[in-house]
Amino acid sequence: MSKEQKEALEALEDAYQDTIKLIKSAKPDDQVALLSTAALVRPSGFSSAGMHTLGTFGALITAAGQSLVQVVMMAPDDERDKVLFRVMVIIAETVRRKRKGDETPVTSAYIDRVKSLILFPEPNPCPDTKLH
């Protein structure tokens, strides 16, 4: 077993123990959401993921949002805006592709293209040609 695999198993064990503590500490009216995703990422890009969920849609959205916030907070202060932009593009484009049945991962080149289109939009030709 590789070092990365051992670290992933240790992280899974820690998450399992923390999840048990959270569920046990919930009060009767609390909503509990379980969100677990393991992703296999290859050097060429995202490969596959196994996701398991439990809870209401609202609770799952809250849990996913909190998870995303924690990941973004790991970025250095001066990099957070870039990370947030990257996350928004990945989410939007991945949803668009998956709805079409396309499992192709979003690449850094695609994210850079979106960024350049926002900074330097393609010029629209003037619709009134009589002005010229």
Disulfide bonds with the S-S distance in Angstrom:
none
